[in-house]
Every structure is written in structure tokens, then in C-alpha cells.
Amino acid sequence: MKALVCENKAVRLADLNEPPAPKPGEVRVRVAAATVNPTDQDMLAGSYDLFLKLYGARGPVKTGLEFAGTVEEASGRYRKGERIFGYTNLMKGPKTHQQILNVKEECTAAIPGGLSFEQAASIAIAGNSSLVLIDDIAQLSAGQSVLINGASGGVGVFALQYAKHRGLRVSATAGPGQQDFLKGLGADEVYDYTKQPLDTLGTAFDAILDFSNRLKFRHVRHLLSPRGIFIPADPLKNLVDIAANPLRRQKTGYFLVEEGNAGKLSQAAALVAGGSIKAEIDSRFSLTDYREAFDRLAMKGRRGRIILDMAEAAS
């Protein structure tokens, strides 16, 4: 099979042996589509090397978390030929930039009719995470307000739409040229961060979601309602603020979704299949054009997920 192998903080396309037979509770999938997202770049940079070592993660394929494909062998949950998608474990699970994958069934869900492999792959992390963020951590209800910083990225576009679906008032920040796009997804206000920095905003929000990984509690405290919550994308960079939660009414949320949840994946997919939410795809690349896909990841102005077509590739 073809796979992207990590060597010296870079990836290359290689031929690898297929994984061994799946273990009980796993399903074997022929991957049709996968995504390239910022975590993959962090993996290449070595940011997670210590955690991977602690978890005993091995293998040359270190990138790819989301996938969609076809079941190769019947399992406890799926029939052969069934279309499924999912989000593998951030640290312990196999990575998805390979054409054959054994993955835990509980990290996956069936793809509803009408959704393409590309659409399904693009919402695995975004859909799962948005439900966790808004329903479980922020615990927001209709009529409350949320500010989404970095709203045009892969998770941001789903979170924005899900927040509107839940009846929230949604404000968004993004780079130049994104206002019409984000308003088209339902944002009530869109701020261009190059012209309207956060410290100039006068509105108080019940929750602030930060997908830029740049903000700290001190940067947004003045924008939170008296019992508002700030939820950064990377809790490991905000442990001091999280530890201080018992000392104040305003909170910093601990957000870390390590793997897909079958129930939440199914719920997210149903919302897209039913037309309540759009699966936003920024760009598509063949597996042989993986370098261009990673280059696109480094560019500003992305709208949604970057997709890799994992079909047969030339050497």
C-alpha cells in the first residue's frame, strides 16, 4: 500500500506492507479520503514526540487523523463494503495517511447516504469537537453568545454553523476577505483581526472559542460575561489558567478530544446530510501531490479542510 512516511521532520510517499489482521473491536478500512490539518504539521515538527513515546506509539506513518473509506472485512459493527468515517486517537491510534487502516470501531460512524467520502472526512474532527465544545464544555443554550476566533479554519466553520443551529448569537474573527464567507455560514458579526483587534471589541460573550492557539485568558477576560468561559484549542498551553478556575467566576475550559466518538460523529454527519450544516472543503489534492497539500496548510486564507485523495498513487 501507499503511505506518507515521516523522516527527518518531513514526509515522503512510500510503499509499506499492509497492517496485520485487525484486533477485536477494530475494523479494517480502505481509506478513500483523509485530511491534512495543523496537528499533522505539529507531528512533523516533533511537537508530540515525547507524548508518542510515552504512549508507545510506533510506526513510520505519523500524520493523518481523519479518514473516510470502505470497510474491507466485516467486523462486529460493520458489513464488508460499508462506508464509514472517523477520527483516530491523537496519540495512540494509527494515522490515516495510509491506504489500509485498522481503527477502533468506537472512533468511527457510518456515512449517511448523500455524503461523499471527502465531506465525511472533512467533518470528523470538526463535527465531533464542535459538539463537545458547545454542548459539553461551554454548555451554551439558545440566546447566549459566542465569539469564535479563527472561524474560517477546519473546526471553526463547523463550530460556527453548529452554534447557529443551536440558536446562539455568533460573532467570528478571521483574516481579510472572509467576512462574506462567514456571514454566509450564519455569523451575526465578523471581525477582521487586522483591522479590529480583540482589545477594541466592546461586547461581552458567554463563551470565546480560540482556534488560533495564540490567545490566553488574560487577552480575552475583558470580553467575557461575568460567568463566561474561554476555551483554547490547546489546553496544554493554558494549564496555569485552567488550574486557577476555582479562584474566579470566569473560567478557562479544558478542551482535548483525543479520538472520535461514534455517537457524536453520527450526530454531526446527520446534520450535514440533512442540510443543516455545510461541509466546507478548502482544497483537494491527490496523494501524489501531498507536498502541495502540506504547503497549502501553511498558507493564510484557508476555508475549511484540506483533503487528500488516498486512491491508488503512482510511485
C-alpha contacts under 8 A as a table, 3 or more apart, distances in Angstrom:
res1	aa1	res2	aa2	distance
1	M	15	D	5.56
1	M	16	L	5.47
1	M	17	N	6.23
1	M	18	E	6.04
1	M	98	Q	7.24
1	M	99	Q	5.90
1	M	100	I	6.95
2	K	13	L	6.80
2	K	14	A	5.69
2	K	15	D	4.79
2	K	16	L	6.26
2	K	98	Q	6.04
2	K	99	Q	5.94
2	K	312	E	7.46
2	K	313	A	7.04
3	A	13	L	5.74
3	A	14	A	5.50
3	A	15	D	6.35
3	A	16	L	6.70
3	A	61	V	7.04
3	A	97	H	5.71
3	A	98	Q	4.11
3	A	99	Q	6.39
4	L	11	V	5.87
4	L	12	R	5.40
4	L	13	L	4.68
4	L	14	A	6.17
4	L	61	V	6.03
4	L	63	T	7.56
4	L	97	H	5.67
4	L	98	Q	6.49
5	V	11	V	5.32
5	V	12	R	5.41
5	V	13	L	6.28
5	V	14	A	6.42
5	V	60	P	5.20
5	V	61	V	4.86
5	V	62	K	7.09
6	C	9	K	6.41
6	C	10	A	5.57
6	C	11	V	4.52
6	C	12	R	6.72
6	C	44	L	7.00
6	C	60	P	5.84
6	C	61	V	6.06
6	C	62	K	6.21
6	C	63	T	7.76
7	E	10	A	5.39
7	E	11	V	6.09
7	E	12	R	7.65
7	E	60	P	7.90
9	K	44	L	4.71
9	K	45	A	5.61
9	K	46	G	6.96
10	A	44	L	6.05
11	V	44	L	7.73
13	L	288	T	7.32
13	L	315	S	7.65
14	A	315	S	7.56
18	E	100	I	6.32
19	P	22	P	7.94
19	P	100	I	7.04
19	P	101	L	6.93
19	P	102	N	7.07
21	A	28	R	7.96
21	A	102	N	7.99
22	P	26	E	5.59
22	P	27	V	6.28
22	P	28	R	6.21
22	P	102	N	5.69
22	P	103	V	7.95
23	K	26	E	5.45
25	G	75	S	7.73
25	G	76	G	6.91
25	G	104	K	5.85
25	G	105	E	5.90
25	G	106	E	7.87
26	E	75	S	7.24
26	E	102	N	6.13
26	E	103	V	5.21
26	E	104	K	4.24
26	E	105	E	5.21
27	V	71	V	7.03
27	V	73	E	7.21
27	V	74	A	7.54
27	V	75	S	5.74
27	V	78	Y	7.71
27	V	102	N	5.53
27	V	103	V	5.55
27	V	104	K	6.29
27	V	105	E	5.83
28	R	71	V	5.87
28	R	72	E	5.48
28	R	73	E	5.99
28	R	100	I	7.13
28	R	101	L	5.67
28	R	102	N	4.46
28	R	103	V	6.62
29	V	69	G	6.05
29	V	70	T	5.43
29	V	71	V	4.50
29	V	72	E	5.23
29	V	73	E	7.71
29	V	100	I	5.76
29	V	101	L	5.18
29	V	102	N	6.31
29	V	103	V	7.73
30	R	69	G	5.44
30	R	70	T	5.28
30	R	71	V	6.38
30	R	72	E	6.14
30	R	99	Q	5.74
30	R	100	I	4.75
30	R	101	L	6.50
31	V	34	A	7.28
31	V	67	F	6.49
31	V	68	A	5.87
31	V	69	G	4.29
31	V	70	T	6.65
31	V	96	T	7.62
31	V	98	Q	7.21
31	V	99	Q	5.04
31	V	100	I	5.98
31	V	101	L	6.94
31	V	310	M	6.18
31	V	311	A	7.59
32	A	67	F	7.50
32	A	68	A	5.85
32	A	69	G	4.64
32	A	70	T	7.35
32	A	99	Q	7.47
32	A	117	F	6.54
32	A	309	D	6.22
32	A	310	M	5.02
32	A	311	A	5.81
33	A	67	F	5.66
33	A	68	A	5.31
33	A	69	G	6.62
33	A	117	F	5.95
33	A	118	E	5.67
33	A	121	A	6.30
33	A	307	I	6.68
33	A	308	L	5.67
33	A	309	D	4.91
33	A	310	M	5.28
33	A	311	A	7.78
34	A	64	G	6.77
34	A	65	L	7.68
34	A	66	E	5.55
34	A	67	F	4.33
34	A	68	A	6.48
34	A	96	T	6.45
34	A	97	H	6.68
34	A	118	E	7.55
34	A	121	A	5.85
34	A	122	S	7.80
34	A	307	I	5.86
34	A	308	L	5.20
34	A	309	D	6.80
34	A	310	M	6.81
35	T	64	G	6.44
35	T	65	L	7.32
35	T	66	E	5.80
35	T	67	F	6.83
35	T	121	A	6.60
35	T	122	S	6.56
35	T	305	R	6.68
35	T	306	I	5.55
35	T	307	I	4.55
35	T	308	L	5.64
36	V	40	D	6.46
36	V	64	G	6.36
36	V	293	A	6.98
36	V	294	F	6.90
36	V	297	L	7.29
36	V	305	R	7.30
36	V	306	I	5.46
36	V	307	I	6.38
36	V	308	L	7.05
37	N	40	D	5.58
37	N	41	Q	7.17
37	N	64	G	7.79
37	N	154	G	7.81
37	N	297	L	6.79
37	N	305	R	7.14
37	N	306	I	6.99
38	P	41	Q	5.20
38	P	42	D	6.46
38	P	297	L	6.97
39	T	42	D	4.91
39	T	43	M	6.15
40	D	43	M	4.98
40	D	44	L	6.34
40	D	62	K	7.81
40	D	63	T	5.04
40	D	64	G	6.25
41	Q	44	L	5.11
41	Q	45	A	6.21
41	Q	294	F	7.81
42	D	45	A	5.02
42	D	46	G	6.36
42	D	47	S	5.36
42	D	48	Y	7.07
43	M	46	G	5.26
43	M	47	S	5.85
43	M	48	Y	5.83
43	M	49	D	7.45
43	M	62	K	6.75
43	M	63	T	6.63
44	L	47	S	7.63
44	L	62	K	7.68
44	L	63	T	7.58
46	G	49	D	5.15
47	S	50	L	7.79
48	Y	51	F	5.31
48	Y	52	L	6.07
49	D	52	L	5.12
49	D	53	K	6.17
50	L	53	K	5.16
50	L	54	L	6.21
51	F	54	L	5.00
51	F	55	Y	6.11
51	F	91	M	6.98
52	L	55	Y	5.17
52	L	56	G	6.07
52	L	57	A	5.08
52	L	58	R	7.74
52	L	91	M	5.72
52	L	92	K	7.17
53	K	56	G	5.00
53	K	57	A	6.05
53	K	58	R	7.94
54	L	57	A	7.76
55	Y	91	M	6.75
55	Y	92	K	6.01
56	G	92	K	7.22
57	A	91	M	6.81
57	A	92	K	5.46
57	A	93	G	7.55
59	G	62	K	7.23
61	V	94	P	7.73
61	V	95	K	6.10
61	V	96	T	7.98
61	V	97	H	6.86
61	V	98	Q	7.35
62	K	94	P	7.86
62	K	95	K	5.78
62	K	97	H	8.00
63	T	95	K	5.58
63	T	96	T	6.75
63	T	97	H	6.03
64	G	67	F	7.82
64	G	95	K	4.98
64	G	96	T	4.39
64	G	97	H	5.01
65	L	87	Y	5.50
65	L	88	T	5.42
65	L	89	N	7.40
65	L	90	L	6.88
65	L	95	K	5.68
65	L	96	T	5.55
66	E	85	F	7.62
66	E	86	G	5.85
66	E	87	Y	4.62
66	E	88	T	6.64
66	E	96	T	6.40
66	E	121	A	5.67
66	E	122	S	7.39
66	E	124	A	5.99
66	E	125	I	6.78
67	F	85	F	5.55
67	F	86	G	5.69
67	F	87	Y	6.67
67	F	96	T	6.11
67	F	120	A	7.76
67	F	121	A	4.81
67	F	124	A	7.59
68	A	83	R	7.41
68	A	84	I	5.78
68	A	85	F	4.04
68	A	86	G	6.59
68	A	117	F	5.29
68	A	118	E	7.17
68	A	120	A	6.13
68	A	121	A	5.00
69	G	83	R	5.73
69	G	84	I	5.74
69	G	85	F	6.34
69	G	117	F	6.52
70	T	80	K	7.75
70	T	81	G	5.46
70	T	82	E	5.60
70	T	83	R	4.62
70	T	84	I	6.23
71	V	74	A	6.94
71	V	78	Y	7.25
71	V	79	R	6.98
71	V	80	K	5.15
71	V	81	G	4.99
71	V	82	E	5.35
71	V	83	R	6.39
71	V	84	I	7.12
72	E	80	K	5.57
72	E	81	G	6.30
73	E	79	R	7.23
73	E	80	K	4.97
73	E	81	G	7.76
74	A	77	R	7.85
74	A	78	Y	5.66
74	A	79	R	4.53
74	A	80	K	4.48
75	S	78	Y	5.19
75	S	79	R	6.53
75	S	80	K	7.79
77	R	105	E	7.08
78	Y	82	E	6.58
79	R	82	E	5.61
82	E	110	A	7.48
83	R	110	A	6.01
83	R	111	I	5.62
84	I	108	T	6.64
84	I	109	A	5.54
84	I	110	A	4.30
84	I	111	I	5.04
85	F	108	T	5.51
85	F	109	A	5.69
85	F	110	A	6.42
85	F	111	I	6.36
85	F	117	F	7.83
85	F	120	A	6.15
85	F	121	A	6.20
85	F	124	A	7.05
86	G	107	C	5.70
86	G	108	T	4.14
86	G	109	A	6.29
86	G	121	A	7.12
86	G	124	A	5.49
86	G	125	I	7.96
86	G	260	G	6.07
86	G	265	L	7.24
87	Y	107	C	5.89
87	Y	108	T	6.71
87	Y	124	A	5.72
87	Y	125	I	6.18
87	Y	259	E	5.60
87	Y	260	G	4.62
88	T	93	G	5.45
88	T	94	P	6.68
88	T	95	K	6.87
88	T	96	T	7.72
88	T	103	V	6.73
88	T	104	K	7.62
88	T	107	C	6.16
88	T	259	E	5.33
88	T	260	G	6.34
89	N	92	K	5.52
89	N	93	G	4.33
89	N	94	P	7.36
89	N	107	C	7.81
89	N	258	E	5.49
89	N	259	E	4.30
89	N	260	G	7.29
90	L	93	G	6.38
90	L	258	E	5.13
90	L	259	E	6.10
91	M	258	E	7.56
93	G	103	V	7.29
94	P	101	L	7.28
94	P	102	N	7.31
94	P	103	V	6.92
95	K	98	Q	7.29
95	K	101	L	7.95
96	T	99	Q	7.69
96	T	101	L	6.85
97	H	310	M	7.63
98	Q	101	L	6.74
98	Q	310	M	7.43
99	Q	310	M	6.13
99	Q	311	A	7.31
103	V	107	C	7.38
104	K	107	C	5.60
104	K	108	T	7.25
105	E	108	T	5.38
105	E	109	A	7.78
105	E	262	A	7.95
106	E	109	A	7.80
106	E	260	G	7.37
106	E	261	N	6.24
106	E	262	A	5.45
107	C	259	E	6.22
107	C	260	G	4.27
107	C	261	N	5.17
107	C	262	A	5.62
108	T	260	G	6.44
108	T	261	N	6.88
108	T	262	A	5.26
108	T	265	L	7.06
109	A	262	A	5.24
109	A	263	G	7.64
109	A	265	L	6.01
109	A	266	S	5.72
110	A	266	S	7.05
111	I	115	L	6.65
111	I	117	F	7.99
111	I	120	A	6.70
111	I	266	S	7.95
111	I	269	A	6.99
112	P	115	L	6.03
112	P	269	A	6.84
112	P	270	A	6.91
112	P	273	A	6.54
113	G	273	A	7.38
114	G	273	A	6.42
115	L	119	Q	6.09
115	L	120	A	6.44
115	L	272	V	7.91
115	L	273	A	6.21
116	S	119	Q	5.18
116	S	120	A	6.23
117	F	120	A	5.17
117	F	121	A	6.12
118	E	121	A	5.27
118	E	122	S	6.17
118	E	307	I	6.69
119	Q	122	S	5.17
119	Q	123	I	6.62
119	Q	279	A	5.62
119	Q	280	E	7.69
119	Q	281	I	7.39
120	A	123	I	5.56
120	A	124	A	6.55
120	A	269	A	7.08
120	A	279	A	7.90
121	A	124	A	5.59
121	A	307	I	7.89
122	S	125	I	7.59
122	S	126	A	7.40
122	S	154	G	7.54
122	S	279	A	6.67
122	S	280	E	7.40
122	S	281	I	6.83
122	S	304	G	7.82
122	S	305	R	5.64
122	S	306	I	7.74
122	S	307	I	7.24
123	I	126	A	4.95
123	I	127	G	5.07
123	I	128	N	7.68
123	I	158	F	7.56
123	I	268	A	7.49
123	I	269	A	7.52
123	I	279	A	6.47
124	A	127	G	5.63
124	A	128	N	6.10
124	A	260	G	7.26
124	A	265	L	6.46
125	I	128	N	5.28
125	I	129	S	5.73
125	I	155	V	7.13
125	I	260	G	7.13
126	A	129	S	5.25
126	A	130	S	5.90
126	A	154	G	6.34
126	A	155	V	4.19
126	A	156	G	7.51
126	A	158	F	5.90
126	A	159	A	7.16
127	G	130	S	5.24
127	G	131	L	6.41
127	G	155	V	7.44
127	G	158	F	6.28
127	G	159	A	7.47
127	G	264	K	7.48
127	G	265	L	6.61
127	G	268	A	5.09
127	G	269	A	7.64
128	N	131	L	5.61
128	N	132	V	6.52
128	N	260	G	6.55
128	N	261	N	6.97
128	N	264	K	5.39
128	N	265	L	5.52
128	N	268	A	6.71
129	S	132	V	5.06
129	S	133	L	5.99
129	S	155	V	7.46
129	S	257	V	6.55
130	S	133	L	5.04
130	S	134	I	6.07
130	S	155	V	7.17
130	S	158	F	6.75
130	S	159	A	4.88
130	S	162	Y	7.04
131	L	134	I	5.53
131	L	135	D	5.54
131	L	136	D	7.15
131	L	159	A	7.89
131	L	162	Y	7.71
131	L	264	K	6.98
131	L	268	A	7.87
132	V	135	D	5.58
132	V	136	D	4.91
132	V	137	I	6.27
132	V	257	V	7.97
133	L	136	D	5.94
133	L	137	I	5.12
133	L	138	A	5.98
133	L	139	Q	7.89
133	L	231	I	7.95
133	L	255	F	7.17
134	I	137	I	6.17
134	I	138	A	5.11
134	I	139	Q	5.71
134	I	140	L	5.88
134	I	159	A	7.98
134	I	163	A	7.15
135	D	138	A	6.27
135	D	139	Q	4.62
135	D	140	L	6.21
136	D	139	Q	5.31
137	I	253	G	6.66
137	I	254	Y	7.74
137	I	255	F	7.48
138	A	207	A	6.58
138	A	229	I	6.59
138	A	231	I	7.94
138	A	253	G	7.59
140	L	144	Q	6.48
140	L	168	L	7.80
140	L	206	D	7.89
141	S	144	Q	5.99
141	S	166	R	7.00
141	S	167	G	7.22
141	S	168	L	6.89
142	A	166	R	5.94
142	A	167	G	4.32
142	A	168	L	5.05
143	G	167	G	6.02
143	G	168	L	5.10
143	G	169	R	6.37
144	Q	167	G	7.94
144	Q	168	L	5.27
144	Q	169	R	6.13
144	Q	205	F	7.92
144	Q	206	D	6.30
145	S	168	L	5.58
145	S	169	R	4.57
145	S	170	V	5.95
145	S	171	S	7.77
145	S	205	F	5.28
145	S	206	D	5.26
145	S	207	A	6.65
146	V	163	A	7.94
146	V	168	L	7.05
146	V	169	R	6.32
146	V	170	V	5.20
146	V	171	S	6.26
146	V	205	F	5.51
146	V	206	D	5.84
146	V	207	A	4.77
146	V	208	I	5.62
146	V	209	L	7.43
147	L	170	V	6.05
147	L	171	S	4.70
147	L	172	A	5.52
147	L	173	T	7.66
147	L	205	F	6.49
147	L	207	A	6.41
147	L	208	I	4.69
147	L	209	L	6.22
148	I	151	A	5.49
148	I	156	G	6.98
148	I	160	L	7.16
148	I	170	V	7.48
148	I	171	S	6.29
148	I	172	A	4.73
148	I	173	T	6.34
148	I	208	I	5.93
148	I	209	L	4.83
148	I	210	D	6.16
148	I	211	F	7.54
149	N	156	G	7.89
149	N	172	A	5.89
149	N	173	T	4.87
149	N	174	A	6.78
149	N	208	I	7.38
149	N	209	L	6.02
149	N	210	D	4.76
149	N	211	F	5.86
149	N	212	S	6.56
150	G	153	G	6.28
150	G	156	G	6.32
150	G	172	A	7.35
150	G	173	T	5.76
150	G	174	A	5.25
150	G	210	D	6.57
150	G	211	F	5.14
150	G	212	S	5.40
151	A	155	V	7.60
151	A	156	G	4.03
151	A	157	V	5.66
151	A	159	A	7.91
151	A	160	L	6.90
151	A	172	A	5.79
151	A	173	T	6.11
151	A	174	A	5.99
151	A	182	L	7.65
151	A	211	F	7.27
152	S	156	G	5.52
152	S	157	V	5.39
152	S	174	A	6.35
152	S	178	Q	7.29
152	S	182	L	7.04
152	S	301	G	7.79
152	S	302	R	6.70
152	S	303	R	5.10
152	S	304	G	6.35
153	G	156	G	5.05
153	G	157	V	6.09
153	G	211	F	7.85
153	G	302	R	6.24
153	G	303	R	5.52
153	G	304	G	4.94
153	G	305	R	7.06
154	G	157	V	6.04
154	G	158	F	7.21
154	G	280	E	7.64
154	G	303	R	6.97
154	G	304	G	4.05
154	G	305	R	4.73
155	V	158	F	5.50
155	V	159	A	6.11
155	V	211	F	7.67
155	V	304	G	7.38
156	G	159	A	5.04
156	G	160	L	5.98
156	G	211	F	6.89
156	G	304	G	7.86
157	V	160	L	5.26
157	V	161	Q	6.42
157	V	182	L	7.73
157	V	185	L	7.62
157	V	280	E	7.13
157	V	303	R	7.66
157	V	304	G	6.35
158	F	161	Q	5.23
158	F	162	Y	6.02
158	F	277	I	7.26
158	F	278	K	7.66
158	F	279	A	7.43
158	F	280	E	7.99
159	A	162	Y	5.07
159	A	163	A	5.95
160	L	163	A	5.22
160	L	164	K	6.45
160	L	170	V	6.87
160	L	172	A	7.92
160	L	185	L	7.35
160	L	186	G	7.30
160	L	187	A	6.88
161	Q	164	K	5.17
161	Q	165	H	6.14
161	Q	185	L	6.14
161	Q	186	G	6.40
161	Q	187	A	7.97
161	Q	277	I	6.00
161	Q	278	K	7.90
162	Y	165	H	4.82
162	Y	166	R	6.19
162	Y	277	I	7.06
163	A	166	R	5.09
163	A	167	G	6.52
163	A	168	L	5.44
163	A	169	R	7.67
163	A	170	V	6.86
164	K	167	G	5.03
164	K	168	L	5.26
164	K	169	R	6.84
164	K	170	V	6.73
164	K	186	G	6.49
164	K	187	A	7.68
165	H	168	L	7.54
165	H	276	S	7.18
169	R	187	A	7.85
169	R	188	D	6.59
170	V	186	G	7.77
170	V	187	A	5.29
170	V	188	D	5.48
170	V	189	E	6.94
171	S	187	A	5.76
171	S	188	D	5.68
171	S	189	E	4.71
171	S	190	V	5.80
171	S	191	Y	7.76
172	A	182	L	7.67
172	A	187	A	6.56
172	A	189	E	6.26
172	A	190	V	4.72
172	A	191	Y	6.12
173	T	190	V	5.62
173	T	191	Y	4.64
173	T	192	D	5.85
173	T	193	Y	6.05
174	A	178	Q	6.34
174	A	179	Q	7.75
174	A	190	V	7.38
174	A	191	Y	6.47
174	A	192	D	5.42
174	A	193	Y	6.00
175	G	178	Q	6.21
175	G	192	D	5.33
175	G	193	Y	5.98
175	G	194	T	6.71
175	G	300	K	7.94
175	G	301	G	6.71
176	P	179	Q	7.52
176	P	192	D	5.78
176	P	193	Y	7.85
176	P	194	T	7.23
176	P	301	G	7.75
177	G	180	D	7.43
177	G	301	G	7.85
178	Q	181	F	5.26
178	Q	182	L	6.10
178	Q	192	D	7.87
178	Q	301	G	7.66
179	Q	182	L	5.40
179	Q	183	K	6.04
179	Q	190	V	5.65
179	Q	191	Y	7.42
179	Q	192	D	7.52
180	D	183	K	5.14
180	D	184	G	5.93
181	F	184	G	5.10
181	F	185	L	6.63
182	L	185	L	5.04
182	L	186	G	6.60
182	L	187	A	5.77
182	L	190	V	7.03
183	K	186	G	5.01
183	K	187	A	4.56
183	K	188	D	6.61
183	K	189	E	7.23
183	K	190	V	7.00
184	G	187	A	7.22
187	A	190	V	6.57
191	Y	195	K	7.83
191	Y	196	Q	6.19
192	D	195	K	5.52
192	D	196	Q	5.78
192	D	197	P	7.83
193	Y	196	Q	4.98
193	Y	197	P	5.04
193	Y	198	L	7.23
194	T	197	P	6.58
196	Q	200	T	6.33
196	Q	201	L	7.39
197	P	200	T	5.65
197	P	201	L	7.29
198	L	201	L	5.49
198	L	220	V	7.45
199	D	219	H	7.64
199	D	220	V	7.72
201	L	223	L	7.47
202	G	223	L	7.07
203	T	223	L	6.26
204	A	222	H	7.57
204	A	223	L	4.70
204	A	224	L	5.01
204	A	225	S	5.11
205	F	208	I	6.67
205	F	223	L	6.10
205	F	224	L	4.90
205	F	225	S	5.41
205	F	228	G	6.65
206	D	224	L	6.03
206	D	225	S	5.35
206	D	227	R	7.14
206	D	228	G	4.42
206	D	229	I	6.42
207	A	224	L	6.79
207	A	225	S	7.99
207	A	228	G	5.41
207	A	229	I	4.78
207	A	230	F	5.74
207	A	231	I	7.44
208	I	220	V	8.00
208	I	224	L	7.46
208	I	229	I	6.47
208	I	230	F	4.84
208	I	231	I	6.11
209	L	230	F	6.25
209	L	231	I	4.96
209	L	232	P	6.06
209	L	233	A	7.54
210	D	213	N	6.35
210	D	214	R	7.78
210	D	215	L	6.83
210	D	230	F	7.77
210	D	231	I	6.25
210	D	232	P	4.79
210	D	233	A	5.88
211	F	232	P	6.67
211	F	233	A	5.28
212	S	215	L	7.25
212	S	233	A	7.43
213	N	232	P	6.49
213	N	233	A	5.85
213	N	234	D	6.36
215	L	219	H	6.18
215	L	220	V	7.56
215	L	232	P	7.28
216	K	219	H	5.37
216	K	220	V	7.00
216	K	232	P	7.67
216	K	238	N	7.05
217	F	220	V	5.50
217	F	221	R	5.73
217	F	230	F	6.65
217	F	241	D	6.73
217	F	252	T	6.84
218	R	221	R	5.41
219	H	222	H	7.68
220	V	223	L	5.26
220	V	224	L	6.78
220	V	230	F	7.62
221	R	224	L	5.44
221	R	250	Q	7.74
224	L	227	R	7.39
224	L	228	G	4.95
224	L	229	I	6.89
224	L	230	F	7.66
224	L	250	Q	7.30
225	S	228	G	4.65
225	S	250	Q	7.64
226	P	249	R	6.70
226	P	250	Q	6.17
227	R	249	R	5.30
227	R	250	Q	4.76
227	R	251	K	7.33
228	G	249	R	7.74
228	G	250	Q	5.12
228	G	251	K	6.54
229	I	250	Q	5.74
229	I	251	K	4.67
229	I	252	T	5.62
229	I	253	G	6.48
230	F	250	Q	7.92
230	F	251	K	6.20
230	F	252	T	4.76
230	F	253	G	6.01
231	I	252	T	5.71
231	I	253	G	4.68
231	I	254	Y	6.84
231	I	255	F	6.75
232	P	235	P	6.24
232	P	238	N	7.60
232	P	252	T	7.70
232	P	253	G	7.16
232	P	254	Y	7.75
232	P	255	F	7.08
233	A	255	F	6.53
233	A	256	L	7.71
234	D	237	K	5.86
234	D	238	N	7.19
234	D	255	F	7.05
234	D	256	L	7.24
235	P	238	N	5.04
235	P	239	L	6.16
235	P	242	I	7.97
235	P	253	G	7.81
235	P	254	Y	5.57
235	P	255	F	6.03
235	P	256	L	6.88
236	L	239	L	5.64
238	N	241	D	5.54
238	N	242	I	6.31
239	L	242	I	4.97
239	L	243	A	6.03
240	V	243	A	5.15
240	V	244	A	6.43
241	D	244	A	5.11
241	D	245	N	6.78
241	D	252	T	6.27
242	I	245	N	5.47
242	I	251	K	7.33
242	I	252	T	5.23
242	I	253	G	6.67
242	I	254	Y	6.89
243	A	246	P	7.44
244	A	247	L	5.61
244	A	248	R	7.26
245	N	248	R	5.68
245	N	249	R	7.44
245	N	250	Q	7.40
245	N	251	K	5.37
245	N	252	T	6.62
246	P	249	R	7.75
248	R	251	K	6.91
257	V	260	G	7.49
260	G	264	K	7.79
260	G	265	L	6.87
261	N	264	K	5.46
261	N	265	L	5.97
262	A	265	L	5.15
262	A	266	S	6.10
263	G	266	S	5.20
263	G	267	Q	6.24
264	K	267	Q	4.96
264	K	268	A	6.09
265	L	268	A	5.18
265	L	269	A	6.11
266	S	269	A	5.15
266	S	270	A	6.11
267	Q	270	A	5.17
267	Q	271	L	6.42
268	A	271	L	5.23
268	A	272	V	6.57
269	A	272	V	5.19
269	A	273	A	6.03
270	A	273	A	4.98
270	A	274	G	5.85
271	L	274	G	5.17
271	L	275	G	6.31
271	L	276	S	5.25
271	L	277	I	5.76
272	V	275	G	5.17
272	V	276	S	5.86
272	V	277	I	4.75
272	V	278	K	5.76
272	V	279	A	6.64
273	A	276	S	7.79
274	G	277	I	7.79
275	G	278	K	6.73
279	A	304	G	7.85
280	E	303	R	6.86
280	E	304	G	4.82
280	E	305	R	6.64
281	I	284	R	7.69
281	I	303	R	6.85
281	I	304	G	4.94
281	I	305	R	4.89
281	I	306	I	6.32
281	I	307	I	7.23
282	D	302	R	6.06
282	D	303	R	4.89
282	D	304	G	4.86
282	D	305	R	5.19
282	D	306	I	5.43
282	D	307	I	7.80
283	S	305	R	7.11
283	S	306	I	5.09
283	S	307	I	6.20
284	R	293	A	7.74
284	R	306	I	6.05
284	R	307	I	4.71
284	R	308	L	6.02
284	R	309	D	7.22
285	F	288	T	7.96
285	F	289	D	5.83
285	F	290	Y	6.75
285	F	292	E	7.45
285	F	293	A	6.15
285	F	306	I	7.88
285	F	307	I	6.19
285	F	308	L	5.05
285	F	309	D	6.09
286	S	289	D	5.20
286	S	290	Y	6.77
286	S	308	L	5.62
286	S	309	D	4.70
286	S	310	M	6.85
286	S	311	A	7.83
286	S	313	A	7.89
287	L	290	Y	5.25
287	L	308	L	5.77
287	L	309	D	5.56
287	L	310	M	5.46
287	L	311	A	7.27
287	L	313	A	6.31
288	T	291	R	8.00
288	T	313	A	6.02
288	T	314	A	7.01
289	D	292	E	5.54
289	D	293	A	6.68
290	Y	293	A	4.94
290	Y	294	F	6.38
290	Y	308	L	7.22
291	R	294	F	5.21
291	R	295	D	6.14
292	E	295	D	4.88
292	E	296	R	6.09
293	A	296	R	5.12
293	A	297	L	6.48
293	A	306	I	6.86
293	A	307	I	7.78
293	A	308	L	7.39
294	F	297	L	5.00
294	F	298	A	6.87
295	D	298	A	5.38
295	D	299	M	6.90
296	R	299	M	5.23
296	R	306	I	7.85
297	L	302	R	7.86
297	L	306	I	7.48
299	M	302	R	7.05
302	R	305	R	7.91
310	M	313	A	7.67
